[in-house]
């Protein structure tokens, strides 16, 4: 009988919400799909937080604490609806 050496229980892992998804999203947005986005105060990049399941019709009253993956700026933002459109 072997004892399972080297196994560690990872109780806490920062930088990720409990469901394990990335926040903000790192995937490319799909054309025609609504998202909740914020704009980084520092480098002005658009950060996609998550899918907007209301297709732009819902009201937003939440602020989100977001760390910009590009410049590392940490700030509080009010999300807004954004639909990714084809450029041509
Ligand atoms: Zn930034």
PDB file of the backbone (N, CA, C, O) and the ligand in Angstrom, with CONECT records:
HET     ZN  A 101       1
ATOM      1  N   UNK A   1       0.837  -1.200   0.000  1.00  0.00           N
ATOM      2  CA  UNK A   1       0.000   0.000   0.000  1.00  0.00           C
ATOM      3  C   UNK A   1       0.867   1.244   0.000  1.00  0.00           C
ATOM      4  O   UNK A   1       1.783   1.387   0.811  1.00  0.00           O
ATOM      5  N   UNK A   2       0.567   2.120  -0.906  1.00  0.00           N
ATOM      6  CA  UNK A   2       1.387   3.315  -1.049  1.00  0.00           C
ATOM      7  C   UNK A   2       0.701   4.539  -0.450  1.00  0.00           C
ATOM      8  O   UNK A   2      -0.515   4.717  -0.522  1.00  0.00           O
ATOM      9  N   UNK A   3       1.527   5.342   0.124  1.00  0.00           N
ATOM     10  CA  UNK A   3       1.011   6.606   0.622  1.00  0.00           C
ATOM     11  C   UNK A   3       1.208   7.675  -0.436  1.00  0.00           C
ATOM     12  O   UNK A   3       2.310   7.814  -0.967  1.00  0.00           O
ATOM     13  N   UNK A   4       0.190   8.419  -0.748  1.00  0.00           N
ATOM     14  CA  UNK A   4       0.294   9.416  -1.827  1.00  0.00           C
ATOM     15  C   UNK A   4       1.122  10.642  -1.436  1.00  0.00           C
ATOM     16  O   UNK A   4       0.595  11.663  -0.994  1.00  0.00           O
ATOM     17  N   UNK A   5       2.410  10.505  -1.610  1.00  0.00           N
ATOM     18  CA  UNK A   5       3.289  11.625  -1.302  1.00  0.00           C
ATOM     19  C   UNK A   5       3.087  12.771  -2.288  1.00  0.00           C
ATOM     20  O   UNK A   5       2.620  12.579  -3.410  1.00  0.00           O
ATOM     21  N   UNK A   6       3.441  13.924  -1.849  1.00  0.00           N
ATOM     22  CA  UNK A   6       3.475  15.056  -2.779  1.00  0.00           C
ATOM     23  C   UNK A   6       2.133  15.645  -3.102  1.00  0.00           C
ATOM     24  O   UNK A   6       2.038  16.550  -3.931  1.00  0.00           O
ATOM     25  N   UNK A   7       1.123  15.171  -2.487  1.00  0.00           N
ATOM     26  CA  UNK A   7      -0.196  15.755  -2.784  1.00  0.00           C
ATOM     27  C   UNK A   7      -0.453  16.925  -1.850  1.00  0.00           C
ATOM     28  O   UNK A   7      -0.236  16.846  -0.641  1.00  0.00           O
ATOM     29  N   UNK A   8      -0.915  17.997  -2.439  1.00  0.00           N
ATOM     30  CA  UNK A   8      -1.196  19.180  -1.641  1.00  0.00           C
ATOM     31  C   UNK A   8      -2.623  19.631  -1.865  1.00  0.00           C
ATOM     32  O   UNK A   8      -3.149  19.611  -2.978  1.00  0.00           O
ATOM     33  N   UNK A   9      -3.204  20.022  -0.803  1.00  0.00           N
ATOM     34  CA  UNK A   9      -4.555  20.560  -0.924  1.00  0.00           C
ATOM     35  C   UNK A   9      -4.466  22.061  -1.118  1.00  0.00           C
ATOM     36  O   UNK A   9      -3.935  22.793  -0.283  1.00  0.00           O
ATOM     37  N   UNK A  10      -4.996  22.490  -2.232  1.00  0.00           N
ATOM     38  CA  UNK A  10      -4.978  23.925  -2.494  1.00  0.00           C
ATOM     39  C   UNK A  10      -6.271  24.551  -1.986  1.00  0.00           C
ATOM     40  O   UNK A  10      -7.321  24.470  -2.623  1.00  0.00           O
ATOM     41  N   UNK A  11      -6.162  25.157  -0.854  1.00  0.00           N
ATOM     42  CA  UNK A  11      -7.362  25.698  -0.238  1.00  0.00           C
ATOM     43  C   UNK A  11      -7.700  27.078  -0.768  1.00  0.00           C
ATOM     44  O   UNK A  11      -8.871  27.436  -0.902  1.00  0.00           O
ATOM     45  N   UNK A  12      -6.687  27.832  -1.063  1.00  0.00           N
ATOM     46  CA  UNK A  12      -6.976  29.182  -1.520  1.00  0.00           C
ATOM     47  C   UNK A  12      -6.173  29.488  -2.763  1.00  0.00           C
ATOM     48  O   UNK A  12      -4.978  29.204  -2.840  1.00  0.00           O
ATOM     49  N   UNK A  13      -6.832  30.054  -3.703  1.00  0.00           N
ATOM     50  CA  UNK A  13      -6.173  30.469  -4.927  1.00  0.00           C
ATOM     51  C   UNK A  13      -6.718  31.844  -5.268  1.00  0.00           C
ATOM     52  O   UNK A  13      -7.889  32.005  -5.611  1.00  0.00           O
ATOM     53  N   UNK A  14      -5.856  32.811  -5.167  1.00  0.00           N
ATOM     54  CA  UNK A  14      -6.327  34.162  -5.420  1.00  0.00           C
ATOM     55  C   UNK A  14      -6.376  34.427  -6.915  1.00  0.00           C
ATOM     56  O   UNK A  14      -5.977  33.585  -7.720  1.00  0.00           O
ATOM     57  N   UNK A  15      -6.858  35.581  -7.272  1.00  0.00           N
ATOM     58  CA  UNK A  15      -6.917  36.012  -8.667  1.00  0.00           C
ATOM     59  C   UNK A  15      -7.951  35.298  -9.500  1.00  0.00           C
ATOM     60  O   UNK A  15      -7.982  35.482 -10.717  1.00  0.00           O
ATOM     61  N   UNK A  16      -8.787  34.499  -8.902  1.00  0.00           N
ATOM     62  CA  UNK A  16      -9.822  33.829  -9.673  1.00  0.00           C
ATOM     63  C   UNK A  16     -11.092  33.749  -8.841  1.00  0.00           C
ATOM     64  O   UNK A  16     -11.038  33.410  -7.659  1.00  0.00           O
ATOM     65  N   UNK A  17     -12.217  34.052  -9.437  1.00  0.00           N
ATOM     66  CA  UNK A  17     -13.484  33.913  -8.724  1.00  0.00           C
ATOM     67  C   UNK A  17     -13.776  32.454  -8.438  1.00  0.00           C
ATOM     68  O   UNK A  17     -13.138  31.579  -9.024  1.00  0.00           O
ATOM     69  N   UNK A  18     -14.723  32.164  -7.552  1.00  0.00           N
ATOM     70  CA  UNK A  18     -14.952  30.781  -7.098  1.00  0.00           C
ATOM     71  C   UNK A  18     -15.310  29.809  -8.209  1.00  0.00           C
ATOM     72  O   UNK A  18     -15.050  28.612  -8.090  1.00  0.00           O
ATOM     73  N   UNK A  19     -15.896  30.302  -9.279  1.00  0.00           N
ATOM     74  CA  UNK A  19     -16.272  29.376 -10.340  1.00  0.00           C
ATOM     75  C   UNK A  19     -15.112  29.067 -11.286  1.00  0.00           C
ATOM     76  O   UNK A  19     -15.259  28.290 -12.229  1.00  0.00           O
ATOM     77  N   UNK A  20     -13.974  29.676 -11.029  1.00  0.00           N
ATOM     78  CA  UNK A  20     -12.787  29.341 -11.798  1.00  0.00           C
ATOM     79  C   UNK A  20     -12.662  30.061 -13.116  1.00  0.00           C
ATOM     80  O   UNK A  20     -11.691  29.860 -13.846  1.00  0.00           O
ATOM     81  N   UNK A  21     -13.634  30.901 -13.432  1.00  0.00           N
ATOM     82  CA  UNK A  21     -13.534  31.606 -14.695  1.00  0.00           C
ATOM     83  C   UNK A  21     -12.655  32.836 -14.562  1.00  0.00           C
ATOM     84  O   UNK A  21     -12.507  33.398 -13.477  1.00  0.00           O
ATOM     85  N   UNK A  22     -12.088  33.234 -15.656  1.00  0.00           N
ATOM     86  CA  UNK A  22     -11.236  34.411 -15.652  1.00  0.00           C
ATOM     87  C   UNK A  22     -12.072  35.672 -15.612  1.00  0.00           C
ATOM     88  O   UNK A  22     -13.155  35.747 -16.192  1.00  0.00           O
ATOM     89  N   UNK A  23     -11.545  36.652 -14.920  1.00  0.00           N
ATOM     90  CA  UNK A  23     -12.248  37.917 -14.780  1.00  0.00           C
ATOM     91  C   UNK A  23     -11.236  39.029 -14.762  1.00  0.00           C
ATOM     92  O   UNK A  23     -10.477  39.108 -13.797  1.00  0.00           O
ATOM     93  N   UNK A  24     -11.163  39.874 -15.725  1.00  0.00           N
ATOM     94  CA  UNK A  24     -11.998  39.900 -16.922  1.00  0.00           C
ATOM     95  C   UNK A  24     -11.730  38.742 -17.877  1.00  0.00           C
ATOM     96  O   UNK A  24     -10.744  38.017 -17.739  1.00  0.00           O
ATOM     97  N   UNK A  25     -12.619  38.587 -18.837  1.00  0.00           N
ATOM     98  CA  UNK A  25     -12.495  37.504 -19.783  1.00  0.00           C
ATOM     99  C   UNK A  25     -11.266  37.698 -20.663  1.00  0.00           C
ATOM    100  O   UNK A  25     -10.886  38.823 -20.987  1.00  0.00           O
ATOM    101  N   UNK A  26     -10.667  36.607 -21.036  1.00  0.00           N
ATOM    102  CA  UNK A  26      -9.521  36.701 -21.922  1.00  0.00           C
ATOM    103  C   UNK A  26      -9.864  36.214 -23.321  1.00  0.00           C
ATOM    104  O   UNK A  26      -9.023  36.241 -24.219  1.00  0.00           O
ATOM    105  N   UNK A  27     -11.095  35.773 -23.502  1.00  0.00           N
ATOM    106  CA  UNK A  27     -11.494  35.297 -24.824  1.00  0.00           C
ATOM    107  C   UNK A  27     -11.834  36.474 -25.722  1.00  0.00           C
ATOM    108  O   UNK A  27     -12.125  37.576 -25.258  1.00  0.00           O
ATOM    109  N   UNK A  28     -11.791  36.216 -26.985  1.00  0.00           N
ATOM    110  CA  UNK A  28     -12.186  37.243 -27.934  1.00  0.00           C
ATOM    111  C   UNK A  28     -13.700  37.322 -27.998  1.00  0.00           C
ATOM    112  O   UNK A  28     -14.379  36.298 -28.076  1.00  0.00           O
ATOM    113  N   UNK A  29     -14.228  38.537 -27.965  1.00  0.00           N
ATOM    114  CA  UNK A  29     -15.682  38.677 -28.029  1.00  0.00           C
ATOM    115  C   UNK A  29     -16.221  38.256 -29.382  1.00  0.00           C
ATOM    116  O   UNK A  29     -15.567  38.429 -30.410  1.00  0.00           O
ATOM    117  N   UNK A  30     -17.424  37.702 -29.366  1.00  0.00           N
ATOM    118  CA  UNK A  30     -18.065  37.291 -30.610  1.00  0.00           C
ATOM    119  C   UNK A  30     -18.868  38.444 -31.178  1.00  0.00           C
ATOM    120  O   UNK A  30     -19.515  39.188 -30.441  1.00  0.00           O
ATOM    121  N   UNK A  31     -18.821  38.584 -32.472  1.00  0.00           N
ATOM    122  CA  UNK A  31     -19.563  39.644 -33.144  1.00  0.00           C
ATOM    123  C   UNK A  31     -21.063  39.462 -32.905  1.00  0.00           C
ATOM    124  O   UNK A  31     -21.600  38.363 -33.039  1.00  0.00           O
ATOM    125  N   UNK A  32     -21.721  40.561 -32.550  1.00  0.00           N
ATOM    126  CA  UNK A  32     -23.153  40.530 -32.348  1.00  0.00           C
ATOM    127  C   UNK A  32     -23.585  40.135 -30.943  1.00  0.00           C
ATOM    128  O   UNK A  32     -24.776  40.109 -30.633  1.00  0.00           O
ATOM    129  N   UNK A  33     -22.620  39.833 -30.110  1.00  0.00           N
ATOM    130  CA  UNK A  33     -22.930  39.415 -28.752  1.00  0.00           C
ATOM    131  C   UNK A  33     -22.746  40.578 -27.788  1.00  0.00           C
ATOM    132  O   UNK A  33     -21.799  41.354 -27.911  1.00  0.00           O
ATOM    133  N   UNK A  34     -23.646  40.690 -26.842  1.00  0.00           N
ATOM    134  CA  UNK A  34     -23.575  41.760 -25.850  1.00  0.00           C
ATOM    135  C   UNK A  34     -22.696  41.358 -24.681  1.00  0.00           C
ATOM    136  O   UNK A  34     -22.690  40.209 -24.239  1.00  0.00           O
ATOM    137  N   UNK A  35     -21.961  42.332 -24.202  1.00  0.00           N
ATOM    138  CA  UNK A  35     -21.110  42.108 -23.037  1.00  0.00           C
ATOM    139  C   UNK A  35     -21.246  43.269 -22.062  1.00  0.00           C
ATOM    140  O   UNK A  35     -21.661  44.369 -22.430  1.00  0.00           O
ATOM    141  N   UNK A  36     -20.898  43.006 -20.845  1.00  0.00           N
ATOM    142  CA  UNK A  36     -20.694  44.080 -19.882  1.00  0.00           C
ATOM    143  C   UNK A  36     -19.213  44.415 -19.915  1.00  0.00           C
ATOM    144  O   UNK A  36     -18.365  43.551 -19.693  1.00  0.00           O
ATOM    145  N   UNK A  37     -18.912  45.667 -20.191  1.00  0.00           N
ATOM    146  CA  UNK A  37     -17.519  46.054 -20.328  1.00  0.00           C
ATOM    147  C   UNK A  37     -17.221  47.263 -19.452  1.00  0.00           C
ATOM    148  O   UNK A  37     -18.124  47.984 -19.028  1.00  0.00           O
ATOM    149  N   UNK A  38     -15.951  47.464 -19.194  1.00  0.00           N
ATOM    150  CA  UNK A  38     -15.467  48.693 -18.576  1.00  0.00           C
ATOM    151  C   UNK A  38     -14.251  49.142 -19.368  1.00  0.00           C
ATOM    152  O   UNK A  38     -13.651  48.359 -20.104  1.00  0.00           O
ATOM    153  N   UNK A  39     -13.898  50.395 -19.211  1.00  0.00           N
ATOM    154  CA  UNK A  39     -12.706  50.903 -19.873  1.00  0.00           C
ATOM    155  C   UNK A  39     -11.669  51.256 -18.817  1.00  0.00           C
ATOM    156  O   UNK A  39     -11.944  52.008 -17.881  1.00  0.00           O
ATOM    157  N   UNK A  40     -10.507  50.715 -18.977  1.00  0.00           N
ATOM    158  CA  UNK A  40      -9.433  50.958 -18.011  1.00  0.00           C
ATOM    159  C   UNK A  40      -9.150  52.461 -17.909  1.00  0.00           C
ATOM    160  O   UNK A  40      -8.988  53.148 -18.917  1.00  0.00           O
ATOM    161  N   UNK A  41      -9.094  52.947 -16.679  1.00  0.00           N
ATOM    162  CA  UNK A  41      -8.843  54.375 -16.470  1.00  0.00           C
ATOM    163  C   UNK A  41      -7.463  54.793 -16.947  1.00  0.00           C
ATOM    164  O   UNK A  41      -7.242  55.948 -17.310  1.00  0.00           O
ATOM    165  N   UNK A  42      -6.568  53.873 -16.942  1.00  0.00           N
ATOM    166  CA  UNK A  42      -5.183  54.219 -17.215  1.00  0.00           C
ATOM    167  C   UNK A  42      -4.807  54.031 -18.678  1.00  0.00           C
ATOM    168  O   UNK A  42      -4.314  54.964 -19.312  1.00  0.00           O
ATOM    169  N   UNK A  43      -5.030  52.842 -19.221  1.00  0.00           N
ATOM    170  CA  UNK A  43      -4.563  52.591 -20.589  1.00  0.00           C
ATOM    171  C   UNK A  43      -5.714  52.587 -21.595  1.00  0.00           C
ATOM    172  O   UNK A  43      -5.501  52.393 -22.792  1.00  0.00           O
ATOM    173  N   UNK A  44      -6.940  52.803 -21.097  1.00  0.00           N
ATOM    174  CA  UNK A  44      -8.120  52.980 -21.961  1.00  0.00           C
ATOM    175  C   UNK A  44      -8.495  51.750 -22.780  1.00  0.00           C
ATOM    176  O   UNK A  44      -9.243  51.847 -23.753  1.00  0.00           O
ATOM    177  N   UNK A  45      -7.983  50.618 -22.388  1.00  0.00           N
ATOM    178  CA  UNK A  45      -8.361  49.403 -23.099  1.00  0.00           C
ATOM    179  C   UNK A  45      -9.750  48.968 -22.631  1.00  0.00           C
ATOM    180  O   UNK A  45     -10.117  49.187 -21.477  1.00  0.00           O
ATOM    181  N   UNK A  46     -10.506  48.364 -23.513  1.00  0.00           N
ATOM    182  CA  UNK A  46     -11.829  47.861 -23.149  1.00  0.00           C
ATOM    183  C   UNK A  46     -11.695  46.471 -22.547  1.00  0.00           C
ATOM    184  O   UNK A  46     -11.102  45.572 -23.142  1.00  0.00           O
ATOM    185  N   UNK A  47     -12.260  46.315 -21.351  1.00  0.00           N
ATOM    186  CA  UNK A  47     -12.173  45.040 -20.662  1.00  0.00           C
ATOM    187  C   UNK A  47     -13.542  44.372 -20.658  1.00  0.00           C
ATOM    188  O   UNK A  47     -14.517  44.944 -20.170  1.00  0.00           O
ATOM    189  N   UNK A  48     -13.611  43.186 -21.190  1.00  0.00           N
ATOM    190  CA  UNK A  48     -14.861  42.439 -21.233  1.00  0.00           C
ATOM    191  C   UNK A  48     -15.005  41.655 -19.947  1.00  0.00           C
ATOM    192  O   UNK A  48     -14.185  40.790 -19.638  1.00  0.00           O
ATOM    193  N   UNK A  49     -16.053  41.961 -19.199  1.00  0.00           N
ATOM    194  CA  UNK A  49     -16.214  41.307 -17.909  1.00  0.00           C
ATOM    195  C   UNK A  49     -16.956  39.993 -18.033  1.00  0.00           C
ATOM    196  O   UNK A  49     -16.495  38.956 -17.556  1.00  0.00           O
ATOM    197  N   UNK A  50     -18.115  40.047 -18.680  1.00  0.00           N
ATOM    198  CA  UNK A  50     -18.885  38.819 -18.860  1.00  0.00           C
ATOM    199  C   UNK A  50     -19.980  39.046 -19.888  1.00  0.00           C
ATOM    200  O   UNK A  50     -20.241  40.182 -20.287  1.00  0.00           O
ATOM    201  N   UNK A  51     -20.609  37.982 -20.310  1.00  0.00           N
ATOM    202  CA  UNK A  51     -21.711  38.055 -21.260  1.00  0.00           C
ATOM    203  C   UNK A  51     -22.863  38.838 -20.667  1.00  0.00           C
ATOM    204  O   UNK A  51     -23.213  38.650 -19.502  1.00  0.00           O
ATOM    205  N   UNK A  52     -23.450  39.710 -21.457  1.00  0.00           N
ATOM    206  CA  UNK A  52     -24.649  40.407 -21.045  1.00  0.00           C
ATOM    207  C   UNK A  52     -25.842  39.583 -21.483  1.00  0.00           C
ATOM    208  O   UNK A  52     -26.229  39.591 -22.652  1.00  0.00           O
ATOM    209  N   UNK A  53     -26.415  38.875 -20.533  1.00  0.00           N
ATOM    210  CA  UNK A  53     -27.490  37.945 -20.873  1.00  0.00           C
ATOM    211  C   UNK A  53     -28.805  38.648 -21.171  1.00  0.00           C
ATOM    212  O   UNK A  53     -29.758  38.014 -21.623  1.00  0.00           O
ATOM    213  N   UNK A  54     -28.866  39.955 -20.922  1.00  0.00           N
ATOM    214  CA  UNK A  54     -30.097  40.699 -21.207  1.00  0.00           C
ATOM    215  C   UNK A  54     -30.054  41.328 -22.588  1.00  0.00           C
ATOM    216  O   UNK A  54     -30.978  42.046 -22.972  1.00  0.00           O
ATOM    217  N   UNK A  55     -28.982  41.064 -23.346  1.00  0.00           N
ATOM    218  CA  UNK A  55     -28.812  41.642 -24.679  1.00  0.00           C
ATOM    219  C   UNK A  55     -28.926  43.163 -24.686  1.00  0.00           C
ATOM    220  O   UNK A  55     -29.514  43.744 -25.598  1.00  0.00           O
ATOM    221  N   UNK A  56     -28.378  43.785 -23.693  1.00  0.00           N
ATOM    222  CA  UNK A  56     -28.313  45.238 -23.665  1.00  0.00           C
ATOM    223  C   UNK A  56     -29.538  45.919 -23.092  1.00  0.00           C
ATOM    224  O   UNK A  56     -29.589  47.148 -23.037  1.00  0.00           O
ATOM    225  N   UNK A  57     -30.516  45.156 -22.670  1.00  0.00           N
ATOM    226  CA  UNK A  57     -31.754  45.775 -22.197  1.00  0.00           C
ATOM    227  C   UNK A  57     -31.789  45.923 -20.678  1.00  0.00           C
ATOM    228  O   UNK A  57     -32.616  46.671 -20.156  1.00  0.00           O
ATOM    229  N   UNK A  58     -30.935  45.246 -19.979  1.00  0.00           N
ATOM    230  CA  UNK A  58     -30.956  45.303 -18.528  1.00  0.00           C
ATOM    231  C   UNK A  58     -30.366  46.599 -18.009  1.00  0.00           C
ATOM    232  O   UNK A  58     -29.669  47.311 -18.732  1.00  0.00           O
ATOM    233  N   UNK A  59     -30.644  46.896 -16.769  1.00  0.00           N
ATOM    234  CA  UNK A  59     -30.078  48.100 -16.173  1.00  0.00           C
ATOM    235  C   UNK A  59     -28.906  47.708 -15.284  1.00  0.00           C
ATOM    236  O   UNK A  59     -28.909  46.667 -14.627  1.00  0.00           O
ATOM    237  N   UNK A  60     -27.932  48.560 -15.291  1.00  0.00           N
ATOM    238  CA  UNK A  60     -26.736  48.277 -14.512  1.00  0.00           C
ATOM    239  C   UNK A  60     -26.660  49.228 -13.338  1.00  0.00           C
ATOM    240  O   UNK A  60     -26.778  50.442 -13.504  1.00  0.00           O
ATOM    241  N   UNK A  61     -26.469  48.693 -12.183  1.00  0.00           N
ATOM    242  CA  UNK A  61     -26.297  49.550 -11.028  1.00  0.00           C
ATOM    243  C   UNK A  61     -25.120  49.087 -10.192  1.00  0.00           C
ATOM    244  O   UNK A  61     -24.955  49.504  -9.046  1.00  0.00           O
ATOM    245  N   UNK A  62     -24.319  48.236 -10.764  1.00  0.00           N
ATOM    246  CA  UNK A  62     -23.226  47.665  -9.994  1.00  0.00           C
ATOM    247  C   UNK A  62     -21.893  48.295 -10.380  1.00  0.00           C
ATOM    248  O   UNK A  62     -21.689  48.738 -11.510  1.00  0.00           O
ATOM    249  N   UNK A  63     -21.017  48.316  -9.423  1.00  0.00           N
ATOM    250  CA  UNK A  63     -19.642  48.690  -9.730  1.00  0.00           C
ATOM    251  C   UNK A  63     -18.788  47.443  -9.564  1.00  0.00           C
ATOM    252  O   UNK A  63     -19.066  46.573  -8.738  1.00  0.00           O
ATOM    253  N   UNK A  64     -17.753  47.387 -10.365  1.00  0.00           N
ATOM    254  CA  UNK A  64     -16.917  46.204 -10.380  1.00  0.00           C
ATOM    255  C   UNK A  64     -15.483  46.574 -10.058  1.00  0.00           C
ATOM    256  O   UNK A  64     -14.951  47.569 -10.549  1.00  0.00           O
ATOM    257  N   UNK A  65     -14.880  45.764  -9.235  1.00  0.00           N
ATOM    258  CA  UNK A  65     -13.463  45.939  -8.952  1.00  0.00           C
ATOM    259  C   UNK A  65     -12.696  45.118  -9.968  1.00  0.00           C
ATOM    260  O   UNK A  65     -12.790  43.891 -10.004  1.00  0.00           O
ATOM    261  N   UNK A  66     -11.941  45.812 -10.786  1.00  0.00           N
ATOM    262  CA  UNK A  66     -11.274  45.149 -11.896  1.00  0.00           C
ATOM    263  C   UNK A  66      -9.794  45.493 -11.902  1.00  0.00           C
ATOM    264  O   UNK A  66      -9.405  46.646 -11.716  1.00  0.00           O
ATOM    265  N   UNK A  67      -8.991  44.487 -12.117  1.00  0.00           N
ATOM    266  CA  UNK A  67      -7.575  44.718 -12.337  1.00  0.00           C
ATOM    267  C   UNK A  67      -7.299  44.549 -13.820  1.00  0.00           C
ATOM    268  O   UNK A  67      -7.567  43.495 -14.396  1.00  0.00           O
ATOM    269  N   UNK A  68      -6.766  45.584 -14.428  1.00  0.00           N
ATOM    270  CA  UNK A  68      -6.500  45.543 -15.857  1.00  0.00           C
ATOM    271  C   UNK A  68      -5.382  44.551 -16.151  1.00  0.00           C
ATOM    272  O   UNK A  68      -4.293  44.657 -15.588  1.00  0.00           O
ATOM    273  N   UNK A  69      -5.646  43.580 -17.036  1.00  0.00           N
ATOM    274  CA  UNK A  69      -4.614  42.596 -17.360  1.00  0.00           C
ATOM    275  C   UNK A  69      -3.501  43.178 -18.216  1.00  0.00           C
ATOM    276  O   UNK A  69      -2.437  42.575 -18.356  1.00  0.00           O
ATOM    277  N   UNK A  70      -3.744  44.342 -18.785  1.00  0.00           N
ATOM    278  CA  UNK A  70      -2.752  44.924 -19.680  1.00  0.00           C
ATOM    279  C   UNK A  70      -1.742  45.788 -18.921  1.00  0.00           C
ATOM    280  O   UNK A  70      -0.532  45.625 -19.075  1.00  0.00           O
ATOM    281  N   UNK A  71      -2.262  46.717 -18.094  1.00  0.00           N
ATOM    282  CA  UNK A  71      -1.351  47.627 -17.405  1.00  0.00           C
ATOM    283  C   UNK A  71      -1.309  47.387 -15.900  1.00  0.00           C
ATOM    284  O   UNK A  71      -0.494  47.984 -15.197  1.00  0.00           O
ATOM    285  N   UNK A  72      -2.186  46.516 -15.405  1.00  0.00           N
ATOM    286  CA  UNK A  72      -2.157  46.193 -13.991  1.00  0.00           C
ATOM    287  C   UNK A  72      -2.877  47.187 -13.106  1.00  0.00           C
ATOM    288  O   UNK A  72      -2.861  47.049 -11.882  1.00  0.00           O
ATOM    289  N   UNK A  73      -3.509  48.186 -13.698  1.00  0.00           N
ATOM    290  CA  UNK A  73      -4.227  49.184 -12.914  1.00  0.00           C
ATOM    291  C   UNK A  73      -5.446  48.559 -12.250  1.00  0.00           C
ATOM    292  O   UNK A  73      -6.217  47.837 -12.882  1.00  0.00           O
ATOM    293  N   UNK A  74      -5.605  48.851 -10.966  1.00  0.00           N
ATOM    294  CA  UNK A  74      -6.729  48.319 -10.216  1.00  0.00           C
ATOM    295  C   UNK A  74      -7.700  49.442  -9.924  1.00  0.00           C
ATOM    296  O   UNK A  74      -7.315  50.474  -9.374  1.00  0.00           O
ATOM    297  N   UNK A  75      -8.949  49.250 -10.285  1.00  0.00           N
ATOM    298  CA  UNK A  75      -9.888  50.336 -10.064  1.00  0.00           C
ATOM    299  C   UNK A  75     -11.316  49.860  -9.941  1.00  0.00           C
ATOM    300  O   UNK A  75     -11.630  48.690 -10.159  1.00  0.00           O
ATOM    301  N   UNK A  76     -12.176  50.806  -9.585  1.00  0.00           N
ATOM    302  CA  UNK A  76     -13.598  50.541  -9.464  1.00  0.00           C
ATOM    303  C   UNK A  76     -14.294  51.123 -10.680  1.00  0.00           C
ATOM    304  O   UNK A  76     -14.085  52.286 -11.025  1.00  0.00           O
ATOM    305  N   UNK A  77     -15.111  50.324 -11.323  1.00  0.00           N
ATOM    306  CA  UNK A  77     -15.728  50.767 -12.562  1.00  0.00           C
ATOM    307  C   UNK A  77     -17.214  50.473 -12.548  1.00  0.00           C
ATOM    308  O   UNK A  77     -17.675  49.512 -11.933  1.00  0.00           O
ATOM    309  N   UNK A  78     -17.947  51.323 -13.241  1.00  0.00           N
ATOM    310  CA  UNK A  78     -19.333  50.999 -13.515  1.00  0.00           C
ATOM    311  C   UNK A  78     -19.383  50.311 -14.869  1.00  0.00           C
ATOM    312  O   UNK A  78     -18.892  50.836 -15.868  1.00  0.00           O
ATOM    313  N   UNK A  79     -19.978  49.144 -14.886  1.00  0.00           N
ATOM    314  CA  UNK A  79     -20.047  48.406 -16.140  1.00  0.00           C
ATOM    315  C   UNK A  79     -21.007  49.070 -17.114  1.00  0.00           C
ATOM    316  O   UNK A  79     -21.910  49.806 -16.715  1.00  0.00           O
ATOM    317  N   UNK A  80     -20.802  48.802 -18.375  1.00  0.00           N
ATOM    318  CA  UNK A  80     -21.745  49.298 -19.360  1.00  0.00           C
ATOM    319  C   UNK A  80     -21.986  48.223 -20.409  1.00  0.00           C
ATOM    320  O   UNK A  80     -21.191  47.301 -20.590  1.00  0.00           O
ATOM    321  N   UNK A  81     -23.112  48.378 -21.091  1.00  0.00           N
ATOM    322  CA  UNK A  81     -23.442  47.411 -22.132  1.00  0.00           C
ATOM    323  C   UNK A  81     -22.639  47.703 -23.381  1.00  0.00           C
ATOM    324  O   UNK A  81     -22.398  48.856 -23.739  1.00  0.00           O
ATOM    325  N   UNK A  82     -22.242  46.655 -24.016  1.00  0.00           N
ATOM    326  CA  UNK A  82     -21.461  46.816 -25.225  1.00  0.00           C
ATOM    327  C   UNK A  82     -21.765  45.661 -26.159  1.00  0.00           C
ATOM    328  O   UNK A  82     -21.731  44.495 -25.764  1.00  0.00           O
ATOM    329  N   UNK A  83     -22.064  46.007 -27.414  1.00  0.00           N
ATOM    330  CA  UNK A  83     -22.270  44.948 -28.395  1.00  0.00           C
ATOM    331  C   UNK A  83     -21.141  44.975 -29.386  1.00  0.00           C
ATOM    332  O   UNK A  83     -20.850  46.007 -29.991  1.00  0.00           O
ATOM    333  N   UNK A  84     -20.513  43.847 -29.549  1.00  0.00           N
ATOM    334  CA  UNK A  84     -19.417  43.770 -30.493  1.00  0.00           C
ATOM    335  C   UNK A  84     -19.975  43.696 -31.907  1.00  0.00           C
ATOM    336  O   UNK A  84     -20.757  42.805 -32.240  1.00  0.00           O
ATOM    337  N   UNK A  85     -19.558  44.646 -32.724  1.00  0.00           N
ATOM    338  CA  UNK A  85     -20.086  44.733 -34.083  1.00  0.00           C
ATOM    339  C   UNK A  85     -18.987  44.449 -35.099  1.00  0.00           C
ATOM    340  O   UNK A  85     -17.813  44.742 -34.873  1.00  0.00           O
ATOM    341  N   UNK A  86     -19.391  43.884 -36.197  1.00  0.00           N
ATOM    342  CA  UNK A  86     -18.455  43.701 -37.294  1.00  0.00           C
ATOM    343  C   UNK A  86     -18.050  45.072 -37.854  1.00  0.00           C
ATOM    344  O   UNK A  86     -18.878  45.977 -37.958  1.00  0.00           O
ATOM    345  N   UNK A  87     -16.801  45.211 -38.203  1.00  0.00           N
ATOM    346  CA  UNK A  87     -16.330  46.535 -38.595  1.00  0.00           C
ATOM    347  C   UNK A  87     -16.675  46.887 -40.037  1.00  0.00           C
ATOM    348  O   UNK A  87     -16.569  48.052 -40.422  1.00  0.00           O
ATOM    349  N   UNK A  88     -17.077  45.930 -40.826  1.00  0.00           N
ATOM    350  CA  UNK A  88     -17.418  46.321 -42.199  1.00  0.00           C
ATOM    351  C   UNK A  88     -18.818  45.903 -42.587  1.00  0.00           C
ATOM    352  O   UNK A  88     -19.251  46.161 -43.710  1.00  0.00           O
TER     353      UNK A  88
HETATM  354 ZN    ZN A 101      -5.106  49.279 -18.206  1.00  0.00          ZN
END
